[in-house]
Amino acid sequence: MFSRGQLFAGLISGGLSQVHDIKTYAAGSISDNGLAARTTKNITSALGLMTGLEYGAGVGSAVLPGIGTAIGSILGAIVGSRLGNSIGLEVGNSLFLKN
């Protein structure tokens, strides 16, 4: 289960991305389906960030308690967010932007 810090990190990251995408949608730069695809990407990116924080901290603690926890959580968040972003982009595009 996610701790409060991981939950807030995911909500802030995903929320800021979603606000940006909604502003882009309101300006008319993307379609309804484009917004849906980007929302999918934002959700999976936030989930990846939260999961990466949790597992990165766990691995870092196992390798080197203390500093390893901090380094592991940072690296885990980066990797998790990017992986979630990539997966969400592919899934969102395949579901909502079929050509």
Secondary structure, DSSP 8 states (H G I E B T S, - for coil): ---HHHHHHHHHHHHHHHHHHHHHHHTTSS-HHHHHHHHHHHHHHHHHHHHHHHHHHHHHHHHSTTHHHHHHHHHHHHHHHHHHHHHHHHHHHHHH---
